[in-house]
Amino acid sequence: MTLKRTFVFIFLCATISVTAQNFNHFLWNDILQSCVNNEGIVNYKRIKADEKKLEIYLNTLSENTPQDSWAKAEKLAYWINAYNAFTVKLIIDNYPIKSIKDIKQPWDKKFIDIDGELISLNEIEHDILRKMNEPRIHFAIVCASVSCPKLQNTAFEPSKIEEQLTNATKEFLADPSKNNLSPNSIRISKLFQWFSKDFTQNGTLIDFLNQYSEITISPKAKRSFNNYNWRLNE
């Protein structure tokens, strides 16, 4: 990034009003649009080469944390984008690597500055997002791996969060490299095994799948789980 462009981004961030009603994720959206394709493949080299933009966005997140007055949609958008953006930060800080698992304790590493307190990716996922009783977050947050749901190339926004979460869930289920569904047999991602409690709060796992699947799965369908590929999603 040129010095002139850096000043422009700093100026824009400084002039944004980041109250709960209008927190703006435009910098993250710009990064995603330029560095992530429609299949969720991430150009980490490009992000690292223009790292200042990501740093400005992360600093904005760190300094403007959700308040009790924020609506659930605003909190969801904030924490989903934060999880994904800080995951990208973790990758580029250690790049080049073949897998996020090449990093020592990547999910427990306390490197995320939230209002002066350092927290981990696990804390965002388990202590914040999962407690919001929205199982579709598992198809929105991405751990930088091939078997993860794809990293969407647009930021999550409060005004669109319902549609975005539904679309991310449907896309994940329809991806044959992640899930194979038929009326009487399913071979699905291990996400459904690891977080089974989240998907069975209001019925069975089959009930959840049938809400977003293109086919109707029998309650008696045989099930198995795919191996998880932790190779970097680039």
Secondary structure as GFF3:
##gff-version 3
##sequence-region A 1 234
A	DSSP	alpha_helix	3	15	.	.	.	ID=ss1
A	DSSP	alpha_helix	26	35	.	.	.	ID=ss2
A	DSSP	alpha_helix	44	49	.	.	.	ID=ss3
A	DSSP	alpha_helix	51	63	.	.	.	ID=ss4
A	DSSP	alpha_helix	72	94	.	.	.	ID=ss5
A	DSSP	three_ten_helix	100	102	.	.	.	ID=ss6
A	DSSP	beta_strand	112	114	.	.	.	ID=ss7
A	DSSP	beta_strand	117	119	.	.	.	ID=ss8
A	DSSP	alpha_helix	121	122	.	.	.	ID=ss9
A	DSSP	pi_helix	123	129	.	.	.	ID=ss10
A	DSSP	three_ten_helix	130	132	.	.	.	ID=ss11
A	DSSP	three_ten_helix	135	139	.	.	.	ID=ss12
A	DSSP	three_ten_helix	158	160	.	.	.	ID=ss13
A	DSSP	alpha_helix	161	174	.	.	.	ID=ss14
A	DSSP	beta_strand	180	182	.	.	.	ID=ss15
A	DSSP	beta_strand	185	188	.	.	.	ID=ss16
A	DSSP	alpha_helix	191	194	.	.	.	ID=ss17
A	DSSP	alpha_helix	196	199	.	.	.	ID=ss18
A	DSSP	alpha_helix	205	212	.	.	.	ID=ss19
A	DSSP	beta_strand	222	225	.	.	.	ID=ss20
###
